Amino acid sequence: MSDTILYAALAGAAAGVFYYMFKKASGGDYKPIELKNCPLCGQKTAKFVTMGTFKHDTLNKVVCTNCGATTDDFTSYKKAAEAWNKGEVKKK
């Protein structure tokens, strides 16, 4: 029984350290990125898509799974979401 408590305490400490490191790395203001409805069809079917890498950067974009509207490729999810939420999309 005492081993179980020790393992639980270690797991809790590890989770706390991970949370602190993640919070510090993200600037301390981690918030989920919210996507608005599709500017073309109005549906809430937008998804992030990773396109691959280019010069050590991961390329991401937002795609509507209903009508195929898409943003340009960006090196961060945040920039892709900002473009989507501003309505900067093109029809596939």
HTML snippet that shows the backbone in 3Dmol.js (N, CA, C, O; Angstrom):
<script src="https://3Dmol.org/build/3Dmol-min.js"></script>
<div id="view" style="width:600px;height:400px;position:relative"></div>
<script>
const pdb = `
ATOM      1  N   MET A   1       0.820  -1.191   0.000  1.00  0.00           N
ATOM      2  CA  MET A   1       0.000   0.000   0.000  1.00  0.00           C
ATOM      3  C   MET A   1       0.863   1.254   0.000  1.00  0.00           C
ATOM      4  O   MET A   1       0.529   2.233  -0.667  1.00  0.00           O
ATOM      5  N   SER A   2       1.967   1.238   0.738  1.00  0.00           N
ATOM      6  CA  SER A   2       2.802   2.435   0.810  1.00  0.00           C
ATOM      7  C   SER A   2       3.509   2.700  -0.517  1.00  0.00           C
ATOM      8  O   SER A   2       3.787   3.854  -0.845  1.00  0.00           O
ATOM      9  N   ASP A   3       3.812   1.622  -1.305  1.00  0.00           N
ATOM     10  CA  ASP A   3       4.411   1.832  -2.624  1.00  0.00           C
ATOM     11  C   ASP A   3       3.445   2.569  -3.545  1.00  0.00           C
ATOM     12  O   ASP A   3       3.866   3.418  -4.330  1.00  0.00           O
ATOM     13  N   THR A   4       2.172   2.259  -3.457  1.00  0.00           N
ATOM     14  CA  THR A   4       1.168   2.920  -4.284  1.00  0.00           C
ATOM     15  C   THR A   4       1.108   4.403  -3.964  1.00  0.00           C
ATOM     16  O   THR A   4       1.015   5.229  -4.873  1.00  0.00           O
ATOM     17  N   ILE A   5       1.160   4.746  -2.703  1.00  0.00           N
ATOM     18  CA  ILE A   5       1.134   6.150  -2.293  1.00  0.00           C
ATOM     19  C   ILE A   5       2.392   6.860  -2.774  1.00  0.00           C
ATOM     20  O   ILE A   5       2.319   8.002  -3.228  1.00  0.00           O
ATOM     21  N   LEU A   6       3.546   6.202  -2.682  1.00  0.00           N
ATOM     22  CA  LEU A   6       4.802   6.782  -3.150  1.00  0.00           C
ATOM     23  C   LEU A   6       4.747   7.040  -4.653  1.00  0.00           C
ATOM     24  O   LEU A   6       5.143   8.112  -5.111  1.00  0.00           O
ATOM     25  N   TYR A   7       4.256   6.064  -5.427  1.00  0.00           N
ATOM     26  CA  TYR A   7       4.147   6.229  -6.874  1.00  0.00           C
ATOM     27  C   TYR A   7       3.185   7.356  -7.234  1.00  0.00           C
ATOM     28  O   TYR A   7       3.438   8.129  -8.158  1.00  0.00           O
ATOM     29  N   ALA A   8       2.092   7.441  -6.503  1.00  0.00           N
ATOM     30  CA  ALA A   8       1.118   8.511  -6.757  1.00  0.00           C
ATOM     31  C   ALA A   8       1.733   9.876  -6.463  1.00  0.00           C
ATOM     32  O   ALA A   8       1.518  10.833  -7.207  1.00  0.00           O
ATOM     33  N   ALA A   9       2.492   9.960  -5.385  1.00  0.00           N
ATOM     34  CA  ALA A   9       3.141  11.226  -5.035  1.00  0.00           C
ATOM     35  C   ALA A   9       4.179  11.611  -6.091  1.00  0.00           C
ATOM     36  O   ALA A   9       4.270  12.779  -6.468  1.00  0.00           O
ATOM     37  N   LEU A  10       4.957  10.646  -6.568  1.00  0.00           N
ATOM     38  CA  LEU A  10       5.948  10.925  -7.606  1.00  0.00           C
ATOM     39  C   LEU A  10       5.283  11.353  -8.909  1.00  0.00           C
ATOM     40  O   LEU A  10       5.749  12.280  -9.572  1.00  0.00           O
ATOM     41  N   ALA A  11       4.200  10.682  -9.275  1.00  0.00           N
ATOM     42  CA  ALA A  11       3.479  11.041 -10.499  1.00  0.00           C
ATOM     43  C   ALA A  11       2.893  12.445 -10.390  1.00  0.00           C
ATOM     44  O   ALA A  11       2.924  13.209 -11.354  1.00  0.00           O
ATOM     45  N   GLY A  12       2.364  12.782  -9.230  1.00  0.00           N
ATOM     46  CA  GLY A  12       1.827  14.129  -9.012  1.00  0.00           C
ATOM     47  C   GLY A  12       2.904  15.186  -9.084  1.00  0.00           C
ATOM     48  O   GLY A  12       2.689  16.256  -9.652  1.00  0.00           O
ATOM     49  N   ALA A  13       4.072  14.896  -8.511  1.00  0.00           N
ATOM     50  CA  ALA A  13       5.182  15.842  -8.561  1.00  0.00           C
ATOM     51  C   ALA A  13       5.665  16.022  -9.990  1.00  0.00           C
ATOM     52  O   ALA A  13       5.946  17.144 -10.412  1.00  0.00           O
ATOM     53  N   ALA A  14       5.766  14.931 -10.739  1.00  0.00           N
ATOM     54  CA  ALA A  14       6.202  15.011 -12.137  1.00  0.00           C
ATOM     55  C   ALA A  14       5.214  15.824 -12.956  1.00  0.00           C
ATOM     56  O   ALA A  14       5.624  16.626 -13.796  1.00  0.00           O
ATOM     57  N   ALA A  15       3.924  15.633 -12.728  1.00  0.00           N
ATOM     58  CA  ALA A  15       2.913  16.395 -13.454  1.00  0.00           C
ATOM     59  C   ALA A  15       3.011  17.873 -13.116  1.00  0.00           C
ATOM     60  O   ALA A  15       2.856  18.719 -13.997  1.00  0.00           O
ATOM     61  N   GLY A  16       3.263  18.192 -11.867  1.00  0.00           N
ATOM     62  CA  GLY A  16       3.422  19.588 -11.455  1.00  0.00           C
ATOM     63  C   GLY A  16       4.631  20.240 -12.097  1.00  0.00           C
ATOM     64  O   GLY A  16       4.560  21.392 -12.526  1.00  0.00           O
ATOM     65  N   VAL A  17       5.743  19.517 -12.169  1.00  0.00           N
ATOM     66  CA  VAL A  17       6.949  20.040 -12.809  1.00  0.00           C
ATOM     67  C   VAL A  17       6.693  20.263 -14.293  1.00  0.00           C
ATOM     68  O   VAL A  17       7.085  21.294 -14.840  1.00  0.00           O
ATOM     69  N   PHE A  18       6.037  19.306 -14.953  1.00  0.00           N
ATOM     70  CA  PHE A  18       5.726  19.454 -16.373  1.00  0.00           C
ATOM     71  C   PHE A  18       4.844  20.675 -16.596  1.00  0.00           C
ATOM     72  O   PHE A  18       5.096  21.451 -17.518  1.00  0.00           O
ATOM     73  N   TYR A  19       3.816  20.862 -15.771  1.00  0.00           N
ATOM     74  CA  TYR A  19       2.918  21.997 -15.919  1.00  0.00           C
ATOM     75  C   TYR A  19       3.694  23.304 -15.748  1.00  0.00           C
ATOM     76  O   TYR A  19       3.491  24.247 -16.514  1.00  0.00           O
ATOM     77  N   TYR A  20       4.567  23.367 -14.764  1.00  0.00           N
ATOM     78  CA  TYR A  20       5.350  24.581 -14.534  1.00  0.00           C
ATOM     79  C   TYR A  20       6.240  24.877 -15.730  1.00  0.00           C
ATOM     80  O   TYR A  20       6.316  26.021 -16.178  1.00  0.00           O
ATOM     81  N   MET A  21       6.921  23.846 -16.256  1.00  0.00           N
ATOM     82  CA  MET A  21       7.815  24.049 -17.394  1.00  0.00           C
ATOM     83  C   MET A  21       7.013  24.472 -18.629  1.00  0.00           C
ATOM     84  O   MET A  21       7.448  25.357 -19.367  1.00  0.00           O
ATOM     85  N   PHE A  22       5.851  23.853 -18.865  1.00  0.00           N
ATOM     86  CA  PHE A  22       5.032  24.203 -20.014  1.00  0.00           C
ATOM     87  C   PHE A  22       4.517  25.626 -19.877  1.00  0.00           C
ATOM     88  O   PHE A  22       4.532  26.388 -20.844  1.00  0.00           O
ATOM     89  N   LYS A  23       4.066  25.985 -18.698  1.00  0.00           N
ATOM     90  CA  LYS A  23       3.546  27.326 -18.468  1.00  0.00           C
ATOM     91  C   LYS A  23       4.637  28.362 -18.667  1.00  0.00           C
ATOM     92  O   LYS A  23       4.395  29.419 -19.250  1.00  0.00           O
ATOM     93  N   LYS A  24       5.842  28.063 -18.185  1.00  0.00           N
ATOM     94  CA  LYS A  24       6.954  28.994 -18.335  1.00  0.00           C
ATOM     95  C   LYS A  24       7.344  29.115 -19.807  1.00  0.00           C
ATOM     96  O   LYS A  24       7.609  30.220 -20.280  1.00  0.00           O
ATOM     97  N   ALA A  25       7.385  28.012 -20.531  1.00  0.00           N
ATOM     98  CA  ALA A  25       7.771  28.028 -21.944  1.00  0.00           C
ATOM     99  C   ALA A  25       6.741  28.753 -22.801  1.00  0.00           C
ATOM    100  O   ALA A  25       7.099  29.376 -23.800  1.00  0.00           O
ATOM    101  N   SER A  26       5.477  28.681 -22.426  1.00  0.00           N
ATOM    102  CA  SER A  26       4.434  29.313 -23.232  1.00  0.00           C
ATOM    103  C   SER A  26       4.167  30.748 -22.803  1.00  0.00           C
ATOM    104  O   SER A  26       3.211  31.365 -23.273  1.00  0.00           O
ATOM    105  N   GLY A  27       4.988  31.283 -21.926  1.00  0.00           N
ATOM    106  CA  GLY A  27       4.798  32.655 -21.502  1.00  0.00           C
ATOM    107  C   GLY A  27       3.807  32.796 -20.367  1.00  0.00           C
ATOM    108  O   GLY A  27       3.488  33.914 -19.961  1.00  0.00           O
ATOM    109  N   GLY A  28       3.314  31.683 -19.846  1.00  0.00           N
ATOM    110  CA  GLY A  28       2.441  31.731 -18.682  1.00  0.00           C
ATOM    111  C   GLY A  28       0.992  32.037 -18.989  1.00  0.00           C
ATOM    112  O   GLY A  28       0.173  32.086 -18.072  1.00  0.00           O
ATOM    113  N   ASP A  29       0.647  32.247 -20.259  1.00  0.00           N
ATOM    114  CA  ASP A  29      -0.740  32.588 -20.551  1.00  0.00           C
ATOM    115  C   ASP A  29      -1.341  31.632 -21.569  1.00  0.00           C
ATOM    116  O   ASP A  29      -1.997  32.056 -22.521  1.00  0.00           O
ATOM    117  N   TYR A  30      -1.111  30.339 -21.363  1.00  0.00           N
ATOM    118  CA  TYR A  30      -1.639  29.335 -22.283  1.00  0.00           C
ATOM    119  C   TYR A  30      -3.160  29.370 -22.279  1.00  0.00           C
ATOM    120  O   TYR A  30      -3.803  29.253 -21.236  1.00  0.00           O
ATOM    121  N   LYS A  31      -3.714  29.531 -23.468  1.00  0.00           N
ATOM    122  CA  LYS A  31      -5.162  29.485 -23.636  1.00  0.00           C
ATOM    123  C   LYS A  31      -5.442  28.649 -24.878  1.00  0.00           C
ATOM    124  O   LYS A  31      -4.680  28.720 -25.842  1.00  0.00           O
ATOM    125  N   PRO A  32      -6.494  27.875 -24.882  1.00  0.00           N
ATOM    126  CA  PRO A  32      -6.825  27.130 -26.098  1.00  0.00           C
ATOM    127  C   PRO A  32      -7.137  28.088 -27.246  1.00  0.00           C
ATOM    128  O   PRO A  32      -7.713  29.156 -27.038  1.00  0.00           O
ATOM    129  N   ILE A  33      -6.755  27.699 -28.442  1.00  0.00           N
ATOM    130  CA  ILE A  33      -7.033  28.518 -29.611  1.00  0.00           C
ATOM    131  C   ILE A  33      -8.430  28.179 -30.097  1.00  0.00           C
ATOM    132  O   ILE A  33      -8.728  27.020 -30.385  1.00  0.00           O
ATOM    133  N   GLU A  34      -9.286  29.185 -30.189  1.00  0.00           N
ATOM    134  CA  GLU A  34     -10.649  28.959 -30.638  1.00  0.00           C
ATOM    135  C   GLU A  34     -10.800  29.411 -32.076  1.00  0.00           C
ATOM    136  O   GLU A  34     -10.307  30.470 -32.465  1.00  0.00           O
ATOM    137  N   LEU A  35     -11.483  28.599 -32.855  1.00  0.00           N
ATOM    138  CA  LEU A  35     -11.747  28.919 -34.252  1.00  0.00           C
ATOM    139  C   LEU A  35     -13.212  29.304 -34.416  1.00  0.00           C
ATOM    140  O   LEU A  35     -14.104  28.644 -33.885  1.00  0.00           O
ATOM    141  N   LYS A  36     -13.444  30.384 -35.161  1.00  0.00           N
ATOM    142  CA  LYS A  36     -14.811  30.800 -35.448  1.00  0.00           C
ATOM    143  C   LYS A  36     -15.414  29.870 -36.494  1.00  0.00           C
ATOM    144  O   LYS A  36     -14.725  29.022 -37.060  1.00  0.00           O
ATOM    145  N   ASN A  37     -16.698  30.040 -36.738  1.00  0.00           N
ATOM    146  CA  ASN A  37     -17.364  29.284 -37.797  1.00  0.00           C
ATOM    147  C   ASN A  37     -16.731  29.631 -39.138  1.00  0.00           C
ATOM    148  O   ASN A  37     -16.110  30.684 -39.286  1.00  0.00           O
ATOM    149  N   CYS A  38     -16.889  28.749 -40.104  1.00  0.00           N
ATOM    150  CA  CYS A  38     -16.321  28.955 -41.432  1.00  0.00           C
ATOM    151  C   CYS A  38     -16.891  30.233 -42.041  1.00  0.00           C
ATOM    152  O   CYS A  38     -18.108  30.420 -42.044  1.00  0.00           O
ATOM    153  N   PRO A  39     -16.034  31.117 -42.557  1.00  0.00           N
ATOM    154  CA  PRO A  39     -16.536  32.358 -43.156  1.00  0.00           C
ATOM    155  C   PRO A  39     -17.299  32.132 -44.469  1.00  0.00           C
ATOM    156  O   PRO A  39     -18.037  33.015 -44.904  1.00  0.00           O
ATOM    157  N   LEU A  40     -17.137  30.979 -45.098  1.00  0.00           N
ATOM    158  CA  LEU A  40     -17.824  30.717 -46.364  1.00  0.00           C
ATOM    159  C   LEU A  40     -19.137  29.970 -46.179  1.00  0.00           C
ATOM    160  O   LEU A  40     -20.156  30.383 -46.733  1.00  0.00           O
ATOM    161  N   CYS A  41     -19.140  28.877 -45.413  1.00  0.00           N
ATOM    162  CA  CYS A  41     -20.370  28.085 -45.274  1.00  0.00           C
ATOM    163  C   CYS A  41     -21.063  28.271 -43.924  1.00  0.00           C
ATOM    164  O   CYS A  41     -22.220  27.879 -43.771  1.00  0.00           O
ATOM    165  N   GLY A  42     -20.379  28.861 -42.944  1.00  0.00           N
ATOM    166  CA  GLY A  42     -20.995  29.129 -41.646  1.00  0.00           C
ATOM    167  C   GLY A  42     -21.001  27.967 -40.673  1.00  0.00           C
ATOM    168  O   GLY A  42     -21.505  28.108 -39.558  1.00  0.00           O
ATOM    169  N   GLN A  43     -20.454  26.818 -41.062  1.00  0.00           N
ATOM    170  CA  GLN A  43     -20.440  25.644 -40.195  1.00  0.00           C
ATOM    171  C   GLN A  43     -19.279  25.706 -39.211  1.00  0.00           C
ATOM    172  O   GLN A  43     -18.271  26.365 -39.469  1.00  0.00           O
ATOM    173  N   LYS A  44     -19.424  25.019 -38.086  1.00  0.00           N
ATOM    174  CA  LYS A  44     -18.359  24.940 -37.076  1.00  0.00           C
ATOM    175  C   LYS A  44     -17.574  23.649 -37.306  1.00  0.00           C
ATOM    176  O   LYS A  44     -17.544  22.774 -36.441  1.00  0.00           O
ATOM    177  N   THR A  45     -16.942  23.534 -38.469  1.00  0.00           N
ATOM    178  CA  THR A  45     -16.236  22.307 -38.830  1.00  0.00           C
ATOM    179  C   THR A  45     -14.772  22.570 -39.161  1.00  0.00           C
ATOM    180  O   THR A  45     -14.166  21.809 -39.914  1.00  0.00           O
ATOM    181  N   ALA A  46     -14.199  23.629 -38.613  1.00  0.00           N
ATOM    182  CA  ALA A  46     -12.802  23.978 -38.890  1.00  0.00           C
ATOM    183  C   ALA A  46     -11.858  23.093 -38.080  1.00  0.00           C
ATOM    184  O   ALA A  46     -12.112  22.802 -36.911  1.00  0.00           O
ATOM    185  N   LYS A  47     -10.775  22.675 -38.711  1.00  0.00           N
ATOM    186  CA  LYS A  47      -9.765  21.826 -38.074  1.00  0.00           C
ATOM    187  C   LYS A  47      -8.375  22.346 -38.433  1.00  0.00           C
ATOM    188  O   LYS A  47      -8.160  22.881 -39.521  1.00  0.00           O
ATOM    189  N   PHE A  48      -7.437  22.179 -37.504  1.00  0.00           N
ATOM    190  CA  PHE A  48      -6.033  22.469 -37.791  1.00  0.00           C
ATOM    191  C   PHE A  48      -5.449  21.292 -38.560  1.00  0.00           C
ATOM    192  O   PHE A  48      -5.739  20.136 -38.253  1.00  0.00           O
ATOM    193  N   VAL A  49      -4.627  21.589 -39.558  1.00  0.00           N
ATOM    194  CA  VAL A  49      -3.965  20.564 -40.350  1.00  0.00           C
ATOM    195  C   VAL A  49      -2.485  20.915 -40.418  1.00  0.00           C
ATOM    196  O   VAL A  49      -2.123  22.051 -40.724  1.00  0.00           O
ATOM    197  N   THR A  50      -1.633  19.940 -40.132  1.00  0.00           N
ATOM    198  CA  THR A  50      -0.196  20.125 -40.262  1.00  0.00           C
ATOM    199  C   THR A  50       0.208  19.651 -41.643  1.00  0.00           C
ATOM    200  O   THR A  50      -0.049  18.508 -42.019  1.00  0.00           O
ATOM    201  N   MET A  51       0.842  20.535 -42.395  1.00  0.00           N
ATOM    202  CA  MET A  51       1.173  20.254 -43.787  1.00  0.00           C
ATOM    203  C   MET A  51       2.548  19.619 -43.962  1.00  0.00           C
ATOM    204  O   MET A  51       2.807  19.012 -45.001  1.00  0.00           O
ATOM    205  N   GLY A  52       3.422  19.739 -42.992  1.00  0.00           N
ATOM    206  CA  GLY A  52       4.777  19.212 -43.099  1.00  0.00           C
ATOM    207  C   GLY A  52       5.757  20.235 -42.568  1.00  0.00           C
ATOM    208  O   GLY A  52       5.385  21.138 -41.818  1.00  0.00           O
ATOM    209  N   THR A  53       7.013  20.090 -42.961  1.00  0.00           N
ATOM    210  CA  THR A  53       8.033  21.024 -42.487  1.00  0.00           C
ATOM    211  C   THR A  53       8.708  21.715 -43.660  1.00  0.00           C
ATOM    212  O   THR A  53       8.787  21.170 -44.761  1.00  0.00           O
ATOM    213  N   PHE A  54       9.188  22.915 -43.406  1.00  0.00           N
ATOM    214  CA  PHE A  54       9.917  23.695 -44.384  1.00  0.00           C
ATOM    215  C   PHE A  54      10.984  24.477 -43.637  1.00  0.00           C
ATOM    216  O   PHE A  54      10.668  25.330 -42.807  1.00  0.00           O
ATOM    217  N   LYS A  55      12.238  24.190 -43.926  1.00  0.00           N
ATOM    218  CA  LYS A  55      13.368  24.853 -43.263  1.00  0.00           C
ATOM    219  C   LYS A  55      13.230  24.795 -41.743  1.00  0.00           C
ATOM    220  O   LYS A  55      13.379  25.815 -41.070  1.00  0.00           O
ATOM    221  N   HIS A  56      12.954  23.639 -41.211  1.00  0.00           N
ATOM    222  CA  HIS A  56      12.856  23.367 -39.770  1.00  0.00           C
ATOM    223  C   HIS A  56      11.636  23.991 -39.112  1.00  0.00           C
ATOM    224  O   HIS A  56      11.552  24.006 -37.883  1.00  0.00           O
ATOM    225  N   ASP A  57      10.691  24.505 -39.881  1.00  0.00           N
ATOM    226  CA  ASP A  57       9.445  25.035 -39.337  1.00  0.00           C
ATOM    227  C   ASP A  57       8.304  24.112 -39.744  1.00  0.00           C
ATOM    228  O   ASP A  57       8.278  23.602 -40.864  1.00  0.00           O
ATOM    229  N   THR A  58       7.375  23.905 -38.846  1.00  0.00           N
ATOM    230  CA  THR A  58       6.193  23.117 -39.160  1.00  0.00           C
ATOM    231  C   THR A  58       5.152  24.041 -39.774  1.00  0.00           C
ATOM    232  O   THR A  58       4.854  25.102 -39.226  1.00  0.00           O
ATOM    233  N   LEU A  59       4.604  23.636 -40.908  1.00  0.00           N
ATOM    234  CA  LEU A  59       3.596  24.440 -41.583  1.00  0.00           C
ATOM    235  C   LEU A  59       2.207  23.956 -41.204  1.00  0.00           C
ATOM    236  O   LEU A  59       1.908  22.765 -41.290  1.00  0.00           O
ATOM    237  N   ASN A  60       1.362  24.887 -40.784  1.00  0.00           N
ATOM    238  CA  ASN A  60       0.012  24.579 -40.336  1.00  0.00           C
ATOM    239  C   ASN A  60      -0.986  25.443 -41.086  1.00  0.00           C
ATOM    240  O   ASN A  60      -0.656  26.539 -41.539  1.00  0.00           O
ATOM    241  N   LYS A  61      -2.199  24.947 -41.213  1.00  0.00           N
ATOM    242  CA  LYS A  61      -3.285  25.747 -41.757  1.00  0.00           C
ATOM    243  C   LYS A  61      -4.593  25.261 -41.163  1.00  0.00           C
ATOM    244  O   LYS A  61      -4.644  24.217 -40.513  1.00  0.00           O
ATOM    245  N   VAL A  62      -5.649  26.027 -41.392  1.00  0.00           N
ATOM    246  CA  VAL A  62      -6.984  25.671 -40.923  1.00  0.00           C
ATOM    247  C   VAL A  62      -7.810  25.319 -42.151  1.00  0.00           C
ATOM    248  O   VAL A  62      -7.767  26.017 -43.164  1.00  0.00           O
ATOM    249  N   VAL A  63      -8.562  24.227 -42.049  1.00  0.00           N
ATOM    250  CA  VAL A  63      -9.380  23.753 -43.159  1.00  0.00           C
ATOM    251  C   VAL A  63     -10.793  23.492 -42.658  1.00  0.00           C
ATOM    252  O   VAL A  63     -10.981  22.951 -41.569  1.00  0.00           O
ATOM    253  N   CYS A  64     -11.781  23.877 -43.451  1.00  0.00           N
ATOM    254  CA  CYS A  64     -13.179  23.545 -43.163  1.00  0.00           C
ATOM    255  C   CYS A  64     -13.459  22.186 -43.770  1.00  0.00           C
ATOM    256  O   CYS A  64     -13.289  22.002 -44.976  1.00  0.00           O
ATOM    257  N   THR A  65     -13.881  21.243 -42.968  1.00  0.00           N
ATOM    258  CA  THR A  65     -14.148  19.893 -43.476  1.00  0.00           C
ATOM    259  C   THR A  65     -15.480  19.811 -44.208  1.00  0.00           C
ATOM    260  O   THR A  65     -15.778  18.792 -44.832  1.00  0.00           O
ATOM    261  N   ASN A  66     -16.285  20.867 -44.142  1.00  0.00           N
ATOM    262  CA  ASN A  66     -17.570  20.870 -44.828  1.00  0.00           C
ATOM    263  C   ASN A  66     -17.443  21.375 -46.268  1.00  0.00           C
ATOM    264  O   ASN A  66     -17.885  20.697 -47.195  1.00  0.00           O
ATOM    265  N   CYS A  67     -16.843  22.558 -46.469  1.00  0.00           N
ATOM    266  CA  CYS A  67     -16.804  23.154 -47.807  1.00  0.00           C
ATOM    267  C   CYS A  67     -15.400  23.192 -48.412  1.00  0.00           C
ATOM    268  O   CYS A  67     -15.256  23.484 -49.600  1.00  0.00           O
ATOM    269  N   GLY A  68     -14.361  22.902 -47.619  1.00  0.00           N
ATOM    270  CA  GLY A  68     -13.008  22.881 -48.148  1.00  0.00           C
ATOM    271  C   GLY A  68     -12.284  24.208 -48.098  1.00  0.00           C
ATOM    272  O   GLY A  68     -11.178  24.313 -48.628  1.00  0.00           O
ATOM    273  N   ALA A  69     -12.863  25.227 -47.482  1.00  0.00           N
ATOM    274  CA  ALA A  69     -12.172  26.512 -47.347  1.00  0.00           C
ATOM    275  C   ALA A  69     -10.893  26.305 -46.545  1.00  0.00           C
ATOM    276  O   ALA A  69     -10.849  25.470 -45.642  1.00  0.00           O
ATOM    277  N   THR A  70      -9.847  27.072 -46.878  1.00  0.00           N
ATOM    278  CA  THR A  70      -8.566  26.888 -46.218  1.00  0.00           C
ATOM    279  C   THR A  70      -7.813  28.205 -46.105  1.00  0.00           C
ATOM    280  O   THR A  70      -8.019  29.127 -46.894  1.00  0.00           O
ATOM    281  N   THR A  71      -6.950  28.274 -45.123  1.00  0.00           N
ATOM    282  CA  THR A  71      -6.052  29.418 -44.996  1.00  0.00           C
ATOM    283  C   THR A  71      -4.753  29.101 -45.728  1.00  0.00           C
ATOM    284  O   THR A  71      -4.563  27.988 -46.217  1.00  0.00           O
ATOM    285  N   ASP A  72      -3.871  30.078 -45.799  1.00  0.00           N
ATOM    286  CA  ASP A  72      -2.519  29.831 -46.290  1.00  0.00           C
ATOM    287  C   ASP A  72      -1.775  29.012 -45.246  1.00  0.00           C
ATOM    288  O   ASP A  72      -2.295  28.777 -44.155  1.00  0.00           O
ATOM    289  N   ASP A  73      -0.569  28.577 -45.567  1.00  0.00           N
ATOM    290  CA  ASP A  73       0.275  27.855 -44.608  1.00  0.00           C
ATOM    291  C   ASP A  73       0.978  28.850 -43.701  1.00  0.00           C
ATOM    292  O   ASP A  73       1.484  29.874 -44.160  1.00  0.00           O
ATOM    293  N   PHE A  74       1.005  28.541 -42.407  1.00  0.00           N
ATOM    294  CA  PHE A  74       1.668  29.389 -41.416  1.00  0.00           C
ATOM    295  C   PHE A  74       2.585  28.530 -40.556  1.00  0.00           C
ATOM    296  O   PHE A  74       2.411  27.314 -40.474  1.00  0.00           O
ATOM    297  N   THR A  75       3.557  29.165 -39.920  1.00  0.00           N
ATOM    298  CA  THR A  75       4.497  28.426 -39.078  1.00  0.00           C
ATOM    299  C   THR A  75       4.002  28.278 -37.649  1.00  0.00           C
ATOM    300  O   THR A  75       4.695  27.681 -36.825  1.00  0.00           O
ATOM    301  N   SER A  76       2.832  28.799 -37.333  1.00  0.00           N
ATOM    302  CA  SER A  76       2.282  28.600 -35.988  1.00  0.00           C
ATOM    303  C   SER A  76       0.766  28.431 -36.075  1.00  0.00           C
ATOM    304  O   SER A  76       0.114  28.960 -36.976  1.00  0.00           O
ATOM    305  N   TYR A  77       0.231  27.689 -35.127  1.00  0.00           N
ATOM    306  CA  TYR A  77      -1.210  27.517 -35.052  1.00  0.00           C
ATOM    307  C   TYR A  77      -1.898  28.849 -34.788  1.00  0.00           C
ATOM    308  O   TYR A  77      -2.984  29.112 -35.305  1.00  0.00           O
ATOM    309  N   LYS A  78      -1.259  29.684 -33.982  1.00  0.00           N
ATOM    310  CA  LYS A  78      -1.849  30.966 -33.613  1.00  0.00           C
ATOM    311  C   LYS A  78      -2.055  31.844 -34.847  1.00  0.00           C
ATOM    312  O   LYS A  78      -3.115  32.450 -35.003  1.00  0.00           O
ATOM    313  N   LYS A  79      -1.054  31.916 -35.722  1.00  0.00           N
ATOM    314  CA  LYS A  79      -1.176  32.739 -36.928  1.00  0.00           C
ATOM    315  C   LYS A  79      -2.226  32.175 -37.873  1.00  0.00           C
ATOM    316  O   LYS A  79      -2.976  32.930 -38.491  1.00  0.00           O
ATOM    317  N   ALA A  80      -2.284  30.855 -37.990  1.00  0.00           N
ATOM    318  CA  ALA A  80      -3.299  30.227 -38.841  1.00  0.00           C
ATOM    319  C   ALA A  80      -4.703  30.525 -38.298  1.00  0.00           C
ATOM    320  O   ALA A  80      -5.619  30.819 -39.066  1.00  0.00           O
ATOM    321  N   ALA A  81      -4.863  30.448 -36.980  1.00  0.00           N
ATOM    322  CA  ALA A  81      -6.161  30.725 -36.364  1.00  0.00           C
ATOM    323  C   ALA A  81      -6.549  32.184 -36.540  1.00  0.00           C
ATOM    324  O   ALA A  81      -7.715  32.488 -36.790  1.00  0.00           O
ATOM    325  N   GLU A  82      -5.584  33.092 -36.412  1.00  0.00           N
ATOM    326  CA  GLU A  82      -5.874  34.518 -36.600  1.00  0.00           C
ATOM    327  C   GLU A  82      -6.350  34.791 -38.020  1.00  0.00           C
ATOM    328  O   GLU A  82      -7.299  35.548 -38.223  1.00  0.00           O
ATOM    329  N   ALA A  83      -5.694  34.178 -39.006  1.00  0.00           N
ATOM    330  CA  ALA A  83      -6.104  34.366 -40.396  1.00  0.00           C
ATOM    331  C   ALA A  83      -7.518  33.811 -40.603  1.00  0.00           C
ATOM    332  O   ALA A  83      -8.342  34.442 -41.264  1.00  0.00           O
ATOM    333  N   TRP A  84      -7.796  32.635 -40.040  1.00  0.00           N
ATOM    334  CA  TRP A  84      -9.119  32.026 -40.172  1.00  0.00           C
ATOM    335  C   TRP A  84     -10.183  32.915 -39.544  1.00  0.00           C
ATOM    336  O   TRP A  84     -11.223  33.175 -40.149  1.00  0.00           O
ATOM    337  N   ASN A  85      -9.920  33.376 -38.337  1.00  0.00           N
ATOM    338  CA  ASN A  85     -10.904  34.177 -37.620  1.00  0.00           C
ATOM    339  C   ASN A  85     -11.125  35.541 -38.266  1.00  0.00           C
ATOM    340  O   ASN A  85     -12.176  36.149 -38.061  1.00  0.00           O
ATOM    341  N   LYS A  86     -10.157  36.035 -39.043  1.00  0.00           N
ATOM    342  CA  LYS A  86     -10.324  37.300 -39.784  1.00  0.00           C
ATOM    343  C   LYS A  86     -11.048  37.082 -41.107  1.00  0.00           C
ATOM    344  O   LYS A  86     -11.448  38.047 -41.758  1.00  0.00           O
ATOM    345  N   GLY A  87     -11.220  35.829 -41.510  1.00  0.00           N
ATOM    346  CA  GLY A  87     -11.886  35.530 -42.763  1.00  0.00           C
ATOM    347  C   GLY A  87     -10.959  35.462 -43.956  1.00  0.00           C
ATOM    348  O   GLY A  87     -11.417  35.495 -45.098  1.00  0.00           O
ATOM    349  N   GLU A  88      -9.654  35.367 -43.711  1.00  0.00           N
ATOM    350  CA  GLU A  88      -8.662  35.296 -44.783  1.00  0.00           C
ATOM    351  C   GLU A  88      -8.538  33.853 -45.273  1.00  0.00           C
ATOM    352  O   GLU A  88      -7.561  33.164 -44.979  1.00  0.00           O
ATOM    353  N   VAL A  89      -9.549  33.413 -46.027  1.00  0.00           N
ATOM    354  CA  VAL A  89      -9.594  32.031 -46.505  1.00  0.00           C
ATOM    355  C   VAL A  89      -9.780  32.016 -48.017  1.00  0.00           C
ATOM    356  O   VAL A  89     -10.146  33.020 -48.628  1.00  0.00           O
ATOM    357  N   LYS A  90      -9.522  30.868 -48.594  1.00  0.00           N
ATOM    358  CA  LYS A  90      -9.753  30.688 -50.029  1.00  0.00           C
ATOM    359  C   LYS A  90     -10.478  29.359 -50.223  1.00  0.00           C
ATOM    360  O   LYS A  90     -10.336  28.432 -49.426  1.00  0.00           O
ATOM    361  N   LYS A  91     -11.237  29.290 -51.274  1.00  0.00           N
ATOM    362  CA  LYS A  91     -11.971  28.069 -51.590  1.00  0.00           C
ATOM    363  C   LYS A  91     -11.012  27.091 -52.261  1.00  0.00           C
ATOM    364  O   LYS A  91     -10.259  27.461 -53.162  1.00  0.00           O
ATOM    365  N   LYS A  92     -11.048  25.856 -51.817  1.00  0.00           N
ATOM    366  CA  LYS A  92     -10.136  24.826 -52.356  1.00  0.00           C
ATOM    367  C   LYS A  92     -10.512  24.438 -53.754  1.00  0.00           C
ATOM    368  O   LYS A  92      -9.856  23.589 -54.356  1.00  0.00           O
TER     369      LYS A  92
END
`;
const viewer = $3Dmol.createViewer("view");
viewer.addModel(pdb, "pdb");
viewer.setStyle({}, {cartoon: {color: "spectrum"}});
viewer.zoomTo();
viewer.render();
</script>
